Amino acid sequence: MASAIPTAMERPHFIGIGGAGMSGIAKILAQRGAQVAGSDAKESATAEALRALGATVHIGHAAGHLAPDATCVVVSSAIRADNPELARAAELSVPVVHRSDALASLMGGLRSIAVAGTHGKTTTTSMLAVALTELGLDPSYAIGGDLEGPGTNARHGEGDIFVAEADESDRSFQKYDPEVAIVLNVELDHHANYASMDEIYDSFEIFVGKVRPGGTLVIAADQPGAVELTRRVRDLSSLKVVTYGESETADVRVHKVTPRGLTSEVTVLLNGKFLTFTVSVPGRHYAHNAVAALAAGVALGIPAHNLASALGKYTGVKRRLQLKGEAKGVQVIDSYAHHPTEMTADLEAMRGASDSRLLVVFQPHLFSRTQELGKEMGEALALADLSVVLDIYPAREDPVPGVTSALIIDAAKAAGATVTAVHDKTTVPDVVAGMAAPGDLVLTMGAGDVTDLGPAILARLSN
């Protein structure tokens, strides 16, 4: 087993160390004994967690934050070229390493599982991390969200398995060479980096082509993009392909998904035997994620019945249909969904789990995504009884002329949805309090800071 610190990573400096992907790598390096430092735009619980591991975390970006003896500077694709710490690295001739290369170096020598797909990566990676830990295998893992149980997005384990979320958004997942690759789905997203589905397929083909000789691809049998990718990679002689899903031709067949309130009971047919286990979050898509995790673990040689039982210990990931609380008979749930497919899946899951009225507070994420998929986002909101739509959360993007939340609102109304536009986020708790009644479900939805509204809505309802 390899868990030493690569020489280039002995004293790393992370620009944007508080980010979900960056912080995970920093945590693992700190746990392995590296002298970790970095900077982030603002204080956060993540920054405090890193400090608790011995890392030095600066708030704000300044050239002076970079120590002269740093062995490398780690960046993500979100870091702009004019960042002062990046400029200082050039002056000092400190090597700049992309986040994906840093993660790939940590996975070296271990039995790795890389989880890819347009949707569901964080949940599936988390399910595997929890189940393998429950089985005493002490895996390392790097996840794009915080587990509800261990409360972290990354950990260095002493076992020989490394589970990592593999991000396709900037093609960085092409850097990994896993023993097992999971592809949950393949759809067009990340429009700033991909111009067409052909480019998406080409990128995923490169990722799959990096699977180690004799390794396994676990891939969905029902999702059209995944089916097409399977057709494209079938001729890779060194690759074992395992399909999963409800298709009768699936190698691991989802026989039945039974809703049990905010959980599901899943029955699969695997190697001629039926196996039933519990998934702690509602919805068919989360059940399929769990089956993908099951198939990947079996590909590593873990007994299916042991793994199925351990998957039942998964209690969720923050922001993936996470119950934030209840006030005056109204439950507030948080969802990270920001692509129309994810929005539809989460809204259908909540519909299947409860007969209650469903109120959605949606914050669009990225101008490019809204420009390309605003119509489909609006149509997804028609599944809710009432919706509040906020202004676009820009993240790393500059505004695009003519691209606003109105694209979503108009499409939602055309699909029969009842929608209210709110431009001042601070007024949302009052707006929701005026709409909600005992027994309702309120879903805050989006990849931006809409998640901050859950506690505020609960406080307003309580008062």
PARO-406109 format. One line per 8 residues: number of its first residue (from 1); their letters; for each residue z negated, x, y negated of C-alpha. Coordinates in nm, 4 decimals, padded with zeros to 6 digits. Example, Ala and Ser with C-alpha at 12.3 -4.5 7.8 and 13.67 -1.06 7.14 Angstrom:
1	AS	-00.7800/01.2300/00.4500 ~ -00.7140/01.3670/00.1060
% end
This chain:
1	MASAIPTA	00.0000/00.0000/00.0000 ~ 00.0886/00.1265/-00.3504 ~ -00.1406/00.0329/-00.6361 ~ -00.1561/00.3536/-00.8369 ~ -00.0721/00.3578/-01.2057 ~ 00.2797/00.4870/-01.2768 ~ 00.2568/00.7951/-01.5001 ~ 00.4436/00.6208/-01.7806
9	MERPHFIG	00.1845/00.3419/-01.7708 ~ -00.1327/00.5489/-01.7973 ~ -00.1780/00.4723/-02.1696 ~ 00.0533/00.1787/-02.2452 ~ 00.0751/-00.0021/-02.5782 ~ 00.1844/-00.3678/-02.5617 ~ 00.3485/-00.5318/-02.8631 ~ 00.2631/-00.8994/-02.8288
17	IGGAGMSG	-00.0089/-00.8338/-02.5731 ~ -00.1383/-01.1905/-02.5922 ~ 00.1769/-01.3454/-02.4511 ~ 00.1645/-01.5067/-02.1075 ~ 00.3859/-01.2483/-01.9386 ~ 00.2710/-00.9453/-02.1346 ~ -00.1014/-01.0138/-02.0970 ~ -00.0689/-01.0431/-01.7210
25	IAKILAQR	00.0827/-00.6971/-01.6862 ~ -00.1766/-00.5555/-01.9266 ~ -00.4605/-00.7086/-01.7231 ~ -00.3336/-00.5608/-01.3965 ~ -00.2939/-00.2177/-01.5520 ~ -00.6437/-00.2355/-01.7006 ~ -00.7834/-00.3376/-01.3609 ~ -00.6054/-00.0392/-01.2050
33	GAQVAGSD	-00.7707/00.1929/-01.4576 ~ -00.5067/00.2417/-01.7272 ~ -00.6098/00.2869/-02.0920 ~ -00.4458/-00.0296/-02.2237 ~ -00.3907/-00.1014/-02.5917 ~ -00.1782/-00.3463/-02.7845 ~ -00.1403/-00.5891/-03.0689 ~ -00.0871/-00.9598/-03.1143
41	AKESATAE	-00.0233/-01.1933/-03.4039 ~ -00.3556/-01.3763/-03.3784 ~ -00.6912/-01.3835/-03.2076 ~ -00.7084/-01.5719/-02.8795 ~ -00.9092/-01.6181/-02.5623 ~ -00.6512/-01.3925/-02.3967 ~ -00.7252/-01.1128/-02.6444 ~ -01.0961/-01.1440/-02.5671
49	ALRALGAT	-01.0292/-01.1403/-02.1926 ~ -00.8290/-00.8192/-02.2323 ~ -01.1058/-00.6578/-02.4350 ~ -01.3512/-00.7524/-02.1614 ~ -01.1347/-00.5464/-01.9240 ~ -01.1565/-00.2470/-02.1567 ~ -00.8310/-00.2914/-02.3469 ~ -00.7999/-00.2237/-02.7203
57	VHIGHAAG	-00.6423/-00.5251/-02.8903 ~ -00.5391/-00.5173/-03.2577 ~ -00.4647/-00.8350/-03.4502 ~ -00.1490/-00.8181/-03.6569 ~ 00.1338/-00.5693/-03.6258 ~ 00.1140/-00.2331/-03.8032 ~ 00.2513/00.1141/-03.7345 ~ -00.1000/00.2581/-03.7314
65	HLAPDATC	-00.1939/00.0516/-03.4272 ~ 00.0178/00.2736/-03.2020 ~ -00.1850/00.5724/-03.0813 ~ 00.0042/00.9040/-03.0892 ~ -00.0858/00.9735/-02.7251 ~ 00.0567/00.6426/-02.5931 ~ 00.2678/00.7052/-02.2827 ~ 00.4932/00.4041/-02.3454
73	VVVSSAIR	00.5397/00.0938/-02.5571 ~ 00.5903/-00.2295/-02.3624 ~ 00.7952/-00.5067/-02.5240 ~ 00.9383/-00.8433/-02.4301 ~ 01.2694/-00.9887/-02.5426 ~ 01.0813/-01.1798/-02.8128 ~ 00.9921/-00.8615/-03.0053 ~ 01.2231/-00.8109/-03.3007
81	ADNPELAR	01.3869/-00.4771/-03.3752 ~ 01.2126/-00.4476/-03.7133 ~ 00.8613/-00.4592/-03.5659 ~ 00.6637/-00.1749/-03.7350 ~ 00.5059/-00.0585/-03.4096 ~ 00.8492/-00.0359/-03.2496 ~ 00.9707/00.1706/-03.5432 ~ 00.6675/00.3970/-03.5097
89	AAELSVPV	00.7423/00.4439/-03.1396 ~ 01.0870/00.5726/-03.2321 ~ 00.9353/00.8167/-03.4825 ~ 00.6939/00.9501/-03.2187 ~ 00.9578/00.9473/-02.9410 ~ 00.7358/00.7205/-02.7304 ~ 00.9434/00.5568/-02.4532 ~ 01.0002/00.1816/-02.4891
97	VHRSDALA	00.9734/-00.0161/-02.1662 ~ 01.0759/-00.3789/-02.1200 ~ 00.8147/-00.6104/-01.9745 ~ 01.0235/-00.6677/-01.6619 ~ 01.0483/-00.2945/-01.5900 ~ 00.6724/-00.2619/-01.6298 ~ 00.6147/-00.5463/-01.3853 ~ 00.8685/-00.4067/-01.1393
105	SLMGGLRS	00.6811/-00.0748/-01.1390 ~ 00.3557/-00.2535/-01.0533 ~ 00.5205/-00.4318/-00.7606 ~ 00.6533/-00.1096/-00.6109 ~ 00.5475/-00.0435/-00.2517 ~ 00.3976/-00.3899/-00.2045 ~ 00.5223/-00.6935/-00.0115 ~ 00.6406/-00.8955/-00.3087
113	IAVAGTHG	00.7346/-01.2581/-00.3566 ~ 00.9369/-01.3320/-00.6715 ~ 00.9470/-01.6966/-00.7788 ~ 01.2544/-01.7982/-00.9792 ~ 01.4139/-02.1194/-01.1018 ~ 01.4739/-02.3097/-01.4224 ~ 01.1603/-02.5173/-01.3644 ~ 00.8435/-02.4902/-01.1572
121	KTTTTSML	00.7981/-02.1120/-01.1463 ~ 00.4451/-02.1047/-01.2840 ~ 00.3192/-02.3822/-01.0573 ~ 00.4721/-02.2358/-00.7417 ~ 00.3522/-01.8821/-00.8170 ~ 00.0045/-02.0202/-00.8824 ~ 00.0007/-02.2169/-00.5592 ~ 00.0824/-01.9018/-00.3660
129	AVALTELG	-00.1774/-01.6951/-00.5531 ~ -00.4516/-01.9485/-00.4806 ~ -00.3556/-02.0011/-00.1164 ~ -00.3251/-01.6311/-00.0346 ~ -00.6577/-01.5635/-00.2046 ~ -00.8183/-01.8484/-00.0111 ~ -00.6950/-01.6873/00.3122 ~ -00.8681/-01.3610/00.2226
137	LDPSYAIG	-00.5447/-01.1666/00.1703 ~ -00.6536/-01.0537/-00.1803 ~ -00.3064/-01.0602/-00.3389 ~ -00.2045/-00.9251/-00.6766 ~ -00.0291/-01.1790/-00.8956 ~ 00.1344/-01.2194/-01.2358 ~ 00.1844/-01.5757/-01.3573 ~ 00.3167/-01.7339/-01.6764
145	GDLEGPGT	00.0129/-01.9594/-01.7128 ~ -00.3613/-01.9618/-01.6495 ~ -00.4903/-02.0909/-01.3177 ~ -00.7473/-02.3680/-01.3381 ~ -00.9562/-02.2014/-01.0670 ~ -00.9803/-01.8261/-01.1358 ~ -00.8948/-01.8947/-01.5013 ~ -00.6491/-01.6122/-01.5418
153	NARHGEGD	-00.2776/-01.5452/-01.5262 ~ -00.2928/-01.2128/-01.3437 ~ -00.5039/-01.0048/-01.1117 ~ -00.4914/-00.6736/-00.9279 ~ -00.5824/-00.7318/-00.5650 ~ -00.6475/-00.4834/-00.2879 ~ -00.4124/-00.6580/-00.0455 ~ -00.0507/-00.5634/00.0175
161	IFVAEADE	00.1085/-00.8796/-00.1294 ~ 00.2215/-00.9193/-00.4905 ~ 00.3305/-01.2644/-00.6163 ~ 00.5210/-01.2689/-00.9444 ~ 00.6885/-01.5259/-01.1623 ~ 01.0482/-01.4091/-01.2119 ~ 01.1884/-01.5047/-01.5518 ~ 01.5596/-01.5767/-01.5748
169	SDRSFQKY	01.5606/-01.6537/-01.9489 ~ 01.6652/-01.3007/-02.0521 ~ 01.7968/-01.1894/-01.7124 ~ 01.4869/-00.9753/-01.6623 ~ 01.4358/-01.1088/-01.3089 ~ 01.7267/-00.8919/-01.2047 ~ 01.4907/-00.5918/-01.2186 ~ 01.2897/-00.6950/-00.9105
177	DPEVAIVL	01.3550/-00.6192/-00.5414 ~ 01.1295/-00.8657/-00.3596 ~ 01.0794/-00.9072/00.0119 ~ 01.0917/-01.2838/-00.0441 ~ 01.2697/-01.4583/-00.3310 ~ 01.2168/-01.8253/-00.4113 ~ 01.4769/-02.0217/-00.6077 ~ 01.3453/-02.3661/-00.6946
185	NVELDHHA	01.6433/-02.4918/-00.8949 ~ 01.9344/-02.3647/-01.1037 ~ 02.0209/-02.5404/-01.4305 ~ 02.1625/-02.4492/-01.7700 ~ 01.8889/-02.3507/-02.0155 ~ 01.8095/-02.0647/-02.2535 ~ 02.1249/-02.1302/-02.4512 ~ 02.0776/-01.8259/-02.6729
193	NYASMDEI	02.1340/-01.6053/-02.3647 ~ 02.3636/-01.8108/-02.1405 ~ 02.6850/-01.9755/-02.2537 ~ 02.7733/-02.1557/-01.9297 ~ 02.6643/-02.2431/-01.5787 ~ 02.8903/-01.9684/-01.4480 ~ 02.6799/-01.7150/-01.6370 ~ 02.3652/-01.8717/-01.4912
201	YDSFEIFV	02.5034/-01.8504/-01.1375 ~ 02.6126/-01.4903/-01.1885 ~ 02.2625/-01.4012/-01.3062 ~ 02.0926/-01.5698/-01.0108 ~ 02.3367/-01.4055/-00.7697 ~ 02.2334/-01.0643/-00.9006 ~ 01.8662/-01.1613/-00.8561 ~ 01.9218/-01.2775/-00.4987
209	GKVRPGGT	02.1298/-00.9688/-00.4253 ~ 01.8270/-00.7520/-00.5063 ~ 01.6192/-00.8947/-00.2194 ~ 01.5238/-00.6092/00.0133 ~ 01.7347/-00.5654/00.3282 ~ 01.5995/-00.7978/00.5944 ~ 01.4254/-01.0090/00.3299 ~ 01.4289/-01.3850/00.2832
217	LVIAADQP	01.5634/-01.6273/00.0238 ~ 01.3711/-01.9554/00.0113 ~ 01.5864/-02.2053/-00.1771 ~ 01.5969/-02.5792/-00.2487 ~ 01.8272/-02.7865/-00.0302 ~ 01.8432/-03.0903/-00.2620 ~ 01.9056/-02.9555/-00.6124 ~ 02.2794/-02.9224/-00.6891
225	GAVELTRR	02.2540/-02.5859/-00.8660 ~ 02.0519/-02.4383/-00.5814 ~ 02.2986/-02.5760/-00.3259 ~ 02.5847/-02.4071/-00.5098 ~ 02.3920/-02.0796/-00.5307 ~ 02.3253/-02.0977/-00.1559 ~ 02.6990/-02.1354/-00.0957 ~ 02.7655/-01.8281/-00.3093
233	VRDLSSLK	02.5155/-01.5988/-00.1370 ~ 02.5524/-01.7094/00.2259 ~ 02.7679/-01.4051/00.3036 ~ 02.4967/-01.1515/00.2147 ~ 02.4524/-01.0064/00.5627 ~ 02.1083/-00.8579/00.5042 ~ 01.9607/-01.1836/00.3751 ~ 01.7829/-01.4572/00.5693
241	VVTYGESE	01.8219/-01.7936/00.3945 ~ 01.5551/-02.0644/00.4422 ~ 01.6234/-02.3997/00.2758 ~ 01.3598/-02.6624/00.1999 ~ 01.3721/-03.0203/00.0768 ~ 01.4439/-03.3756/00.1818 ~ 01.7942/-03.3058/00.3090 ~ 01.8289/-03.3567/00.6835
249	TADVRVHK	01.9825/-03.0103/00.7032 ~ 01.6846/-02.8370/00.5371 ~ 01.5125/-02.5710/00.7459 ~ 01.1741/-02.6880/00.6119 ~ 01.2180/-03.0612/00.5698 ~ 01.0055/-03.2707/00.3363 ~ 00.9475/-03.5742/00.5566 ~ 00.7254/-03.7762/00.3251
257	VTPRGLTS	00.5428/-03.7525/-00.0092 ~ 00.2647/-04.0090/-00.0446 ~ 00.1058/-04.0597/-00.3896 ~ -00.2760/-04.0596/-00.3852 ~ -00.3616/-04.1253/-00.7492 ~ -00.3421/-03.7925/-00.9308 ~ -00.2750/-03.6092/-00.6016 ~ -00.0106/-03.6269/-00.3292
265	EVTVLLNG	-00.0077/-03.6004/00.0480 ~ 00.2921/-03.4091/00.1791 ~ 00.4283/-03.4103/00.5326 ~ 00.6863/-03.1489/00.6331 ~ 00.8815/-03.0803/00.9498 ~ 00.8681/-02.7061/01.0199 ~ 00.9838/-02.5423/01.3408 ~ 00.9922/-02.8795/01.5145
273	KFLTFTVS	00.6339/-02.9728/01.4219 ~ 00.4949/-03.2064/01.1557 ~ 00.2419/-03.0627/00.9132 ~ 00.0516/-03.2633/00.6512 ~ -00.1409/-03.1239/00.3537 ~ -00.2656/-03.2238/00.0092 ~ -00.1236/-03.1228/-00.3299 ~ -00.3691/-03.1658/-00.6143
281	VPGRHYAH	-00.1137/-03.2698/-00.8779 ~ 00.0991/-03.5860/-00.8659 ~ 00.4736/-03.6072/-00.8391 ~ 00.7517/-03.5281/-00.5976 ~ 00.8565/-03.2108/-00.7825 ~ 00.5103/-03.0574/-00.7478 ~ 00.5134/-03.1478/-00.3780 ~ 00.8433/-02.9636/-00.3417
289	NAVAALAA	00.6956/-02.6619/-00.5202 ~ 00.4169/-02.6549/-00.2643 ~ 00.6677/-02.6694/00.0213 ~ 00.8573/-02.3760/-00.1305 ~ 00.5296/-02.1824/-00.1424 ~ 00.4637/-02.2746/00.2210 ~ 00.8078/-02.1541/00.3311 ~ 00.7675/-01.8247/00.1422
297	GVALGIPA	00.4293/-01.7528/00.2994 ~ 00.5648/-01.8269/00.6448 ~ 00.8499/-01.5837/00.5728 ~ 00.5828/-01.3149/00.5243 ~ 00.4383/-01.3981/00.8639 ~ 00.1434/-01.6154/00.7585 ~ 00.0701/-01.9010/01.0037 ~ 00.1974/-02.2283/00.8585
305	HNLASALG	-00.1123/-02.4371/00.9400 ~ -00.3427/-02.1839/00.7743 ~ -00.1275/-02.1672/00.4655 ~ -00.0924/-02.5467/00.4408 ~ -00.4691/-02.5870/00.4475 ~ -00.5133/-02.3156/00.1838 ~ -00.2539/-02.4774/-00.0443 ~ -00.4874/-02.7752/-00.0615
313	KYTGVKRR	-00.7322/-02.5543/-00.2547 ~ -00.4919/-02.5269/-00.5478 ~ -00.6394/-02.7191/-00.8408 ~ -00.3675/-02.6788/-01.0990 ~ -00.2439/-02.4646/-01.3844 ~ -00.3318/-02.5167/-01.7463 ~ -00.0683/-02.7274/-01.9215 ~ 00.0867/-02.8577/-01.5967
321	LQLKGEAK	-00.0314/-03.2219/-01.6043 ~ -00.3774/-03.0938/-01.6928 ~ -00.6383/-03.3588/-01.7633 ~ -00.7952/-03.2667/-02.0973 ~ -01.0519/-03.5440/-02.0984 ~ -01.1187/-03.9145/-02.1539 ~ -01.2472/-04.1068/-02.4542 ~ -01.2860/-04.4818/-02.5039
329	GVQVIDSY	-01.1092/-04.5419/-02.1723 ~ -00.8035/-04.3334/-02.2717 ~ -00.7137/-04.0282/-02.0632 ~ -00.5381/-03.7363/-02.2370 ~ -00.3182/-03.5141/-02.0188 ~ -00.1283/-03.2005/-02.1226 ~ 00.2221/-03.1109/-02.0026 ~ 00.4250/-02.7949/-02.0630
337	AHHPTEMT	00.7522/-02.9814/-01.9967 ~ 01.0176/-02.8973/-02.2564 ~ 01.3485/-02.9290/-02.0697 ~ 01.4817/-03.2806/-01.9931 ~ 01.4526/-03.2289/-01.6166 ~ 01.0883/-03.1240/-01.6504 ~ 01.0141/-03.4097/-01.8910 ~ 01.1651/-03.6654/-01.6543
345	ADLEAMRG	00.9787/-03.5213/-01.3551 ~ 00.6388/-03.5281/-01.5289 ~ 00.6913/-03.8760/-01.6727 ~ 00.8013/-04.0095/-01.3334 ~ 00.4998/-03.8417/-01.1736 ~ 00.2645/-04.0147/-01.4145 ~ 00.4438/-04.3441/-01.3596 ~ 00.3982/-04.3049/-00.9860
353	ASDSRLLV	00.0320/-04.2102/-01.0185 ~ -00.0799/-04.4946/-01.2433 ~ 00.0162/-04.8402/-01.3656 ~ -00.1313/-04.7634/-01.7075 ~ 00.0630/-04.7622/-02.0315 ~ 00.2038/-04.4169/-02.1032 ~ 00.2040/-04.2719/-02.4568 ~ 00.3813/-03.9393/-02.5118
361	VFQPHLFS	00.3367/-03.6925/-02.7972 ~ 00.6432/-03.4675/-02.7659 ~ 00.7114/-03.1460/-02.9547 ~ 01.0656/-03.0092/-02.9052 ~ 01.0809/-02.6358/-02.8329 ~ 01.3553/-02.4166/-02.9843 ~ 01.6445/-02.5178/-03.2082 ~ 01.9023/-02.3955/-02.9561
369	RTQELGKE	01.7573/-02.6066/-02.6757 ~ 01.7341/-02.9141/-02.8989 ~ 02.0925/-02.8655/-03.0148 ~ 02.2216/-02.8548/-02.6567 ~ 01.9844/-03.0973/-02.4832 ~ 01.8422/-03.3225/-02.7567 ~ 02.0240/-03.6289/-02.6242 ~ 01.8846/-03.5770/-02.2736
377	MGEALALA	01.5314/-03.5196/-02.4114 ~ 01.5517/-03.8515/-02.5937 ~ 01.6725/-04.0298/-02.2825 ~ 01.3787/-03.8862/-02.0870 ~ 01.1350/-04.0327/-02.3406 ~ 01.2611/-04.3802/-02.2494 ~ 01.0343/-04.3508/-01.9428 ~ 00.7305/-04.3748/-02.1726
385	DLSVVLDI	00.5990/-04.6944/-02.3277 ~ 00.5533/-04.5315/-02.6687 ~ 00.6475/-04.1873/-02.7989 ~ 00.5568/-03.9736/-03.0960 ~ 00.8078/-03.6955/-03.1699 ~ 00.7096/-03.3934/-03.3811 ~ 00.9243/-03.1408/-03.5637 ~ 01.0850/-02.8618/-03.3596
393	YPAREDPV	00.8594/-02.5707/-03.2644 ~ 01.0769/-02.2691/-03.3533 ~ 00.9021/-01.9989/-03.1458 ~ 01.1267/-01.6929/-03.1789 ~ 01.4237/-01.8722/-03.3394 ~ 01.5396/-01.9273/-03.6952 ~ 01.6347/-02.2831/-03.8012 ~ 01.9842/-02.4098/-03.7233
401	PGVTSALI	02.1414/-02.6261/-03.9968 ~ 02.1543/-02.9907/-03.8947 ~ 01.9373/-02.9461/-03.5859 ~ 01.6160/-03.1490/-03.6163 ~ 01.4032/-03.3815/-03.4068 ~ 01.6230/-03.6658/-03.5295 ~ 01.8702/-03.5732/-03.2518 ~ 01.6023/-03.6622/-02.9958
409	IDAAKAAG	01.4687/-03.9649/-03.1798 ~ 01.8127/-04.1224/-03.2195 ~ 01.8928/-04.0669/-02.8512 ~ 01.5563/-04.2093/-02.7472 ~ 01.6054/-04.5238/-02.9524 ~ 01.9575/-04.5640/-02.8144 ~ 01.8043/-04.5493/-02.4647 ~ 01.5591/-04.8282/-02.5550
417	ATVTAVHD	01.2526/-04.6147/-02.6298 ~ 00.9935/-04.6983/-02.8935 ~ 00.9593/-04.3799/-03.0993 ~ 00.7630/-04.2733/-03.4048 ~ 00.8567/-03.9577/-03.5966 ~ 00.5623/-03.7532/-03.7243 ~ 00.6305/-03.4502/-03.9421 ~ 00.2678/-03.3563/-04.0154
425	KTTVPDVV	00.1058/-03.2501/-03.6874 ~ -00.2450/-03.2934/-03.8298 ~ -00.1921/-03.6694/-03.8577 ~ -00.1102/-03.7146/-03.4877 ~ -00.4703/-03.7933/-03.3769 ~ -00.4838/-04.0816/-03.6252 ~ -00.1399/-04.2064/-03.5206 ~ -00.2304/-04.1981/-03.1507
433	AGMAAPGD	-00.5679/-04.3640/-03.2134 ~ -00.3813/-04.6481/-03.3793 ~ -00.1569/-04.6932/-03.0762 ~ -00.3847/-04.6316/-02.7779 ~ -00.5934/-04.8905/-02.5983 ~ -00.8477/-04.8576/-02.3142 ~ -00.6714/-04.7804/-01.9888 ~ -00.3809/-04.5949/-02.1513
441	LVLTMGAG	-00.2622/-04.2442/-02.0624 ~ -00.1696/-04.0083/-02.3473 ~ 00.0553/-03.7171/-02.2546 ~ 00.0918/-03.4246/-02.4968 ~ 00.4190/-03.2579/-02.4008 ~ 00.6034/-02.9405/-02.4983 ~ 00.5935/-02.5610/-02.4799 ~ 00.4642/-02.5031/-02.8328
449	DVTDLGPA	00.1277/-02.5665/-02.9987 ~ 00.1294/-02.9381/-02.9183 ~ -00.1296/-02.8442/-02.6552 ~ -00.3825/-02.8016/-02.9381 ~ -00.3657/-03.1741/-03.0103 ~ -00.5374/-03.2871/-02.6888 ~ -00.8957/-03.2091/-02.7993 ~ -00.8236/-03.3444/-03.1481
457	ILARLSN	-00.6922/-03.6729/-03.0071 ~ -00.9989/-03.7052/-02.7830 ~ -01.2309/-03.6372/-03.0772 ~ -01.0526/-03.8981/-03.2907 ~ -01.0677/-04.1564/-03.0136 ~ -01.4392/-04.0880/-02.9661 ~ -01.5055/-04.1483/-03.3353
% end
